[in-house]
Amino acid sequence: MNSMRIFAFVGLVVFLYYCLYYLYFGFLHPMPGLGDSWDYHIPISQTILQGTFLSPVQVKLPQWYYPGSAEAINGILIFLGIPLTISNLLAVFCLFFICWKLGGVFKLSFYESLFFASTIVTLNVFVRWYNAVSVDVWLVNFFLLGIILFERPKESLRYVLFLGFILGMLIGTKLSGWYYLVMLSLIYGKSLLALMSFKKIIIFMIPFSIFGLFWYLRNLLLFANPFYPIAFLSLPMKMYFPIKISTIIVSSPKFFCDALIAEYKVWVVVIPLAIFTSIRPIFSHTRVSSQMIKLLLLITFSFGVFLLSPSEFQAEVVVSSLRYSYPAFILMILLTFIVAKHYHKLEMLSILSIASMIMVTSFLYYPKLVFIYGSLSLFVVFLLDKYQRTLERIFA
């Protein structure tokens, strides 16, 4: 058994434990905690279920007019009677498979991609939100799916339809989705336009409009500002965020670094080394693949969006604001894996990653889970071995 296969199994088993633990914990504690969940995430889902989303009644906060496409997923959970405390767990479970596919798209092997996916979903910055209700994980899911689709273009109508849905969900999940849509359009626009015809544009626009543009048209008709309640030009607005992540970094760098290390741990040191190593060939006029250039551009723009994200000078808010870093840091960690593989340092990186996986807050002890967890882990590893070739075709 080669080393990456062992690391992949270890990472997968750790992730399975987190999933099982938080699934059990979520059913034991089905009511989300106070905060954004009850302030606007759940109310938006309820307006969708009640059919009042066109013009919500008894609006208590302007955030109720945020886009609600991902909130519709929470609405489905409410309708089915499933605890909302497993909402983000579902999103992270999807993120695992998306990252597994993303690694294959960027030339990582089957087990390297699997370990990369396990590394991402076991980061403390994700684990702390497993039992919360938010849309940030869904946002990065649709962003990464957009990258995968653009990296693997097809001329079929089904591809165009699915692309329209994914990009519609990207802007329909959160206002910041527009930043990522513009980013993808600039980096992949040329190859996308080559596939487009009048018929394909119509097919693309149907899901893109239903799941994305709809919310902005609603706000335009209600408030003459498609991005309401956020400030846009001189249009009517209710919310303005003067303090950005960049403000925190400049004025209180130690304060920010403490939060960053708490969430990303060893990756705070490893990532800069990988970025420096990857951009050095560009300045030495060494040929760099177009895919790597695109990845570096995606990282640069995503990190820029993170710096422009809102925050406050409270420790808990700064830590919470690091969820805006998901797109940038996932891509940076992907770059780190690619660079480590190129320089034959992937085993060393994997050891650091395993250390990061287990450096989390101590869990409560649930004896009943031990037998289930052990059996499930063995069964999943057995399935992984048995259907490896099939999975390789899916995630390559």
N, C-alpha and C positions, 0 to 999 in steps of 0.2 A: 504494500500500500504506500503510494508516494506521499510526500509531506503535505502537499496542498490538499489532497483528498482528506487527510486527517484533520487539517485545520478547518476545512469546509464542514466536516461532520461536527467538530467541536462548536463552531459558530452556530450551526443549525440547531444543535441540541440546546445551547444557551438561549437562543431565540424562542425555541419551543417552550422552554421553561417560563420565560417571561410571558409568552402568550397565554399559557395555561394558568399561570398565577393571576394575571390581570383579568382573564376571563372569569375565573372563579370569584375574584375580589369584586368585579363589576356586577355580577349577579347577587352577591351578598349586599352590595351597597348600590342599588339601582338609581338613586337620586344624585345627580351631579352636584358638585359644590357650588357655592355662591360665586358670583363674578360674571364674566362675559357669557357663560353658558345661559344663565337666566336673564341677563340684561338684554341680549338680543339674539343669540344663536337659536335658542328654543322658541322664543316668540316668532321669529321669522318662519321656522318650520311649522308652527301652529297656524300662521296666516295662510300658508300653502294648503294645509289640511282643511282649513275652514273655508277656503276659496275667497279670502279677502285680500290676497296678495296684490291685486290691482290697485287697491286703495285701502291699506290697513286701517282698522278702526281702533280707537283708544290707544294711539301710539304714545308710548312713554319716553322713548329715546329716539333721536334721529337715526341711530344705527339700524333701526328696523327697516330702513330703506336701502340697506346694503343689498347687493346681488344675492339671490337665494338659490342658485342651482344646486350647490353642494348641500345647502340646508334641506333641500328636498330629500336627500338621502336620510337625514335625521328624521324627516317627516315619515318616511317609510318605516323606520324603526319604531317610532311612536305608534303608528297605525298597527303594526304587528305586535305591539306590546313588548318589544325587546328593550332592555335597559339602555338608556343613552350613555351610560358609563362604559359601554364597549364600542361606542361610535368611532373614537379615534383608534381603537385596537383594530377595527375593521379596515380603517384607512392605512394603518401601518402594515397590516397583513398584505394589502394590495401593493404597498410600496416595496415590500420584500421581493415580490415577483417582478415588479417593474425594474428594480435595480439589478436583479438577476439577468433580465433581458438586456438592460443598458450595458452591463459589463460585456456581454457577448457581442453587442453591436460595436463596441470599441476594442474588439480583438482580445479580450481576456478569454482564457479557456473556460471550460465548463465548471470546474471546481474553483477556479479563481473568481469567476463571476458569482458563484454561490457564496463564497466567503466574503466577497465585497458586499453583497446584499445583506448578509448577516451582520457585518460590521456596521452598516448604516443603521439598521433598525434596532440595534442594541446600544446606540449612542445615548448617553444620558439626556441629551437634548430632545430625544424622542421618547425615551422611557418615562420621563416625568409627566408626559402628556397622554400616556396610554389610556387612562380612565377619565379623560377630560372630554369636553364637547367644544370643538373648534373646527375650522376649515383649512388650516394652514397645511396639514399633511395632504389633504385632497388637492390643494393648489399645486404643491410640488409634484404630486402624482400626474396631474394633467400636463404640467410643464415637461416632465421627463418623457411622458408618452409622446408629446409633440416632437421632442428631439429624436426619439426612436423612429417615429413615422417619417420625419424629414431625412434621417440618415438612410432609411430603407424605402425610398419612393417607389410607388407602383402606378401603373396607368389605369387600373381598374376603377370602375365607378364605386365599388364597395370601399376602396381605399379613400377616395375623395369624400365619401359620406362619413366615414369614421373620422377622418381628419377634421371635417367640419364640426362633428360632435365634440371631439377632444378640445379643439381650440375655442369652441363655444363655451364648454364647461370651464375652460381656463379663465376667461373673462367673466363668466357667470358665477364663479366661485368667490372672487374677491376683486375689489377695484384695482389692486396692484397687478392683477392678471394682464392688464393692458401693457404694462412695462415688458412682461415676458413675451407677450404676443408681438410687440414691435421688435423685440430682440430677435425672436425666431424669424420674423419676416425679413429683417435686414441680413441675417446670416445665411438663411436658406431660401430667400425669396427668388433668386435667379433659377435655381433648380425647380422650384415649385411652379413658377410661371411657364416653364417649358412643358409641364404636364397639363396645363389648364386649357380648356376649350370652353365655349359658351355653355354647352350642356353641363360640363363638370363644375363650372362656377355656380350654376343654378343649384345643382345637387349639393355642393359645398355650403351654399348660403342658407339652405333650409334648416339643417340642424344648428348651424352657427348662429342663426337669428333666433331660433326657438330657445336654445339653451344659453345664449350669451347676450345678444343685442337687445333681447326683450326687456331686460331689467333697466337698461339705459334709456330705452324709448319710454318706458313707464315713468321714470323720474323726469325725463324731458317734458312729458305732457303734464305732469303734476307740479313741477317746480321750475321749469325752464332751465334746468341744469341736469344733464344726463348723469353726472357723477355725484349728485346730491347724496349725502349731506356734506361731502368734502368740497373744499374750495377749488373752483375751476374758473380761471380768468376772473371776470367780475360778476359772474352769475350768482344767484342766491345760494347761500350755503349756511350750515349750522356748526360745522366743525373745522378747526384749523389746528395743525400740530406744529408749534414753533420749535420744539426740541426734537432733533433727529439723533439717530445712532451716531452719526459723525460728530455731533455736538458733544455727546458723552465721551467719545474717544479723545477728542481734542482737549476738553476741559478736565476730564478725570480719567486719564489712561489706566491708572492702577485699578480704579474702581471697575472699569470695563474689563480689564484683563482677568480680574478675579472671577467675574461671571463667565468669561469665555473659557477659562481653564476648568471651571466647575462643570461646564456642559460638554466640552470637547476633549478635555484631558490631554493625552499624549499627542493628539492630532494638532494641537496648537503649535507644537514644535516641528512635527514631521511635515506638515503641509507646506510651510514656507520653503523648506529645503527642496521639496519636489517641484514647486513652482520655479524656483531659481534654476534648478537643473534642466527643466523643460524649456525655459526661454533662452538659456545660454546659447544653444545652437543657432537661434534666430540672429543674434548679434554677431555671431562668428560666421554668418553667411552659409551655414550648413543647411542643406535641404531638409525641410520639415513637412510632413504630410499635411494635406489640406484638412483632414479630419482633426489632427492635433491643433491646427490653427483655429478651426471652428470651436473646439473645446476650450481653448484659451480665451477666445472672444466671449464665449458663453459665461465662463468664470468671471471675466472682467466686468461684463455688464451686470451679471447677477449680484456680484459683490457691490457694485454701484447702487443697485436697487436696495440692497440691505443697508447701506450707509444712509440712504435717504428715508429709511423707515422710521416711524415715530417711536419715541421712548420718553422716559422721565428720569429724574435723578433719585429714584428710589431703587434699592437693591433688588427687590422682588420684581419691579417693572423691567429693569435692565435684563435680568435673567429671562423673564417672560418674552421680552423683545427678541431674544436670540432665535425664536421660532421663525422669524423672518429671514434667517440665514440659511434655511434648509436648502434652497436651490444652489446657492453658491458653494456651500460646504460639501454637499453631496458630490458635486462636480469636481471640487478640489480633491476630495478623497479618491474619486475615480482616477484623476490625474496622478495622484500619488501611487496608486496601484500600477498604473501603466508605466510610470518611470521606474518603480522598483522592479518590475518585471524586466524592463529593458536592461537594467544594470545587475540583474540576477540577485536582487536583495529582497525578493518577495517573502522568503521564509522569515527573515528578520522583521519585516514589516508585520507579518502575520502574528508573530509572538507579541509585538507591541499592541496589536489590535485585540488579541485575546485578553491581554492585561487590562485594556480599556473596557472590554465587555463586562468584566467581573467587578470593576470598580464602581459599583452603584450602591445606593442606599440599601441597608439591610432590609430584607423582606420579613413579613410575619410568617410564622411557621404553621403550615396546614398539613398535618400528617396524612390526611386522606388523599392529597395530591401526589404523594411519593410513588405509590404503585401505578397510578394512571400515567404519571410523567415518564417513569421508567419504561413502561410498556409502549407508550406512544412514541418515545424516542427510538426504541429498537425497531418498531414497525415502520416509521418514516425512513430511517436509514436503510432498512431492507427494501422498501419501495424505490428509494433513490438508486440503489444498486441494480435492482431488477429492471427498471425502466430508464436506465441512464441514456441509452441511445435515443429513445423517444424524446426524452427531456433535452438532450443535446440539440435535436432538430428544432425544438421549440425555442430554446433560450440562446441559440447561437447567433 
